[in-house]
């Protein structure tokens, strides 16, 4: 039968059968066959789309399903080939791709054009309908929803396979947009819009096309983020059409890609922050500027956090997920997360997506292990903002988990001490504002203070400005841990000391800050109580001071030995001059600090003269000098704490029979 005499249904089935025989990965690996296959694809996709337009079918979605699958096969194949080329850059296909750089990109363009044509064709059949439920069902009343769902499935598949793992610097773009003061630290300089770190023209082009398609098919980002799979079970074969496959229209067979959803959301945020990368914005129907509702974190946060990974091959997706998280967290009002919601974001999201505590744990791990420093920084800032979005009881719990010895990341434990410190400072500032408001109300009342009382701000004490602070954090921050393994104990192992030095310094800084921020006359946290001062002195400050002195003496001794060995290597006799050309002068220490202001210039051009000091000796001296300087810093901080507590509690020492807070560090 000639093609002209075939019905639209027959034309559709014939072209689909031919397209289904193409093994795209195998075909595209062969350069000569790929050109023929692409030409065949163009011809038969045109036939399929033309036939779809002319089909008069009660259950049109069964034909649309086959077309969608026809388009997803080459999409997945191109993704697999790109992955193979990256993994095997010396393979034949990689060499051919290098020789013909337009082969794959041209095919991607053809597929995108076909996707666009398909979306426009189906949308034209909806007769203006714009509201849809994202669900599949073989029931006839769900027919238009089925069509909409299948288009969304295809759109998200393209995002998943072609855009998700491409670099965008999405989190950098959003963070510098939301916090412009950080632009001055950017390598691009202040006032410059973030730019991709490599050529991602095709990535943004694909993203632009996909967002346009989302707008055309009336995809609501709110519906997409709140979508959850709905189990649908077949009721059997349609009696009126034995070729109708009801099982194919079950969401389990066509799950919406959560990678695609996160990528789309990140792309929308990126459009908002970097409009220069796009020719135009999508409609406000999907633009994230409309997503200021507090539900956004509930759904997008739990979804995006699943993609935070320190695996270098997945960092491009992690970057997108982090941008979504930062955006979502910024839209959570302060003090809104309550303790009863700690394990989940909402009743629904607890079923299959991460809750608040799980999101927090994933962010902590990412901020501690990600190999890219700026992503670690953004994630840490997001954690701080997430703490501000929680009420005090939740902050107390989350921070206690971070500083706990059970936290596996020493760097995060150290940084978390500063998170606690920042939270305490904000609590004190809030208390100061409340006090100022009360005082202003009293002054305005004049001689009748009772009349001002109903107008006074109620001063609600936070656990961070109460004795609860020390009860929660004292053991973890201002007490030395007990280790069974000597190699893990900073009081016995020098390597353990180096690992835990930052946390100990942050703890001392926090202690000094608290002593000054909560003066003895107030003492709302009871940090100045005699028992707390003595326990902190005996269990933390004194042992720490003794260890600092011990390490200083040991490092100074080793430095002197290094200098002596260097002197011997520099000179073989009395006539040798340590500062002779081509030779390094001996390193001399003054008060335990080495002076490295050495004139390294030489007028001697004799290439035969080699430096006499081995590089390892110089590096060892430098390391010892740096170690001594760090110990000096800690010693000065300990002395400042001693001076402050001794000066303020001197009279109490006399009243208590000579037992005061003064402790003397060995010098």
Secondary structure, 3 states (H helix, E strand, C coil): CCHHHCCHHHHHHHHHHHHHCCCHHHHHHCHHHHHHHHHHHHHHHHHHHHHHHHCCCCCCHHHHHHHHHHHHHHHHHHHHHHHHHHHCCCCHHHHHHHHCCHHHHHHHHHHHHHHHHHHHHHHCCCCCCCCCCCCCCCCHHHHHHHHHHHHHHHHHHHHHHHHCCCCCCHHHHHHHHHCHHHHHHCCCCCCCCCCCCCCCHHHHHHHHHHHHHHHHCCCCHHHHHHCCCCCCCCCCCCCCCCCCCHHHHCHHHCCCCHHHHHHHHHHHHHHHHCHHHCCCCCCCCCCHHHCCCCHHHHHHHHHHHHHCCCCHHHHHHHHHHHHHHHHHHHCCCCCCECHHHCCCCCCCHHHHCCCHHHHHHHHHHHHHHCCCHHHHHHHHHHHHHHHHCECHHHHHHHHHHHHCCCCCCHHHHHHHHHHHHHHHHHHHHHHHHHHHHHHHHHHHHCCCHHHHHHHCCCCCCCHHHCCHHHHHHHHHHCCCCCCCCHHHCCCCCHHHHHHHHHHHHHHHHHHHHHHHHCCCCCCCCCCCCHHHHHHHHHHHHHHHHHHHHHHHHHHHHHHHHHHHHHHHHHCCCCCCCCCCCCCCCCCCEECCEECCCCCCCCCCCCCCCCCCCCHHHHHHHHHHHHHHHHHHHHHHHHHHHHHHHHHHCHHHHHHCCCCCCCCCCCC
